[in-house]
């Protein structure tokens, strides 16, 4: 059973600025706040799910689940 698109115990929800450095270290450049919002809007490179991959408060992107993103992409 594929569990990439589920919140799992131990997943880290990190603020964008902290998550950006971790994601860029593992996946390369292209993980700024603006590019993450664009990826969510376009649904690439996977189907982003609010509450699993990211937390949004109002229109502002608050944090992302680094571990869920890495499970989807690696």
N, C-alpha and C positions, 0 to 999 in steps of 0.2 A: 504494500500500500504506500503510495507516494504521500509524504507528509510535508512537502516543501511549502504548501500554501496554508499551513496551520501555525498558530502561535504555539510554541513549545516551551516547556519549563526551561529556564536558563537563558532564553532569548534576551538580547540587550536592546532596549529602546533608548536610543541616544539622541541628544540634540543634534541638529543638522551639522553644525560646525565641527563637532567631535566625530560624528559619523563620516563626514566628508574625508577626513584624514585617514580613517581606517579603511574605507572603501577604496580610496585612491591608492593606498598602499597595496591592496590585494588585487584590484581590478584595473588600475591605471586611471588616468585623468578623466574628467567628465562627470564628477559627482558633486557639483556645487548646488546650492539651494535652487537656483534658477533651472539648472539642467535636470534636477530630480523632479521639480514641478512639471517640466515639459515632458519627461518620461511618463509621469503619472497620467497627464492629460492625453498623451498619445497611446498609452497602453503598451509601451515597449520597454525593455525587451521581453516583458512578460505581463500578465494581467495583474496590475497592482490592486490590492484589496485594503480598504481603509480598516484600521483596527488590527490588521495582520502585518502589513508591510510599512504602514505609516500612520501617524496620528495627526489629525488636522483640527485646529481650534479656530472656528470661524473660517476665514479665507486664508489663514496663515498656517503654513506647514510647520508643525511643532517638533516632531521627531520621527525617526525611521527605525525600523527593526533591522539592524545590521545583519544579524544571523539569518533571518528569513530571506533577505535579499541575496546573501551569499549562497544559501541552499538553492535558490532559484537559478542562479547563474553559474555555479561551479559544479 
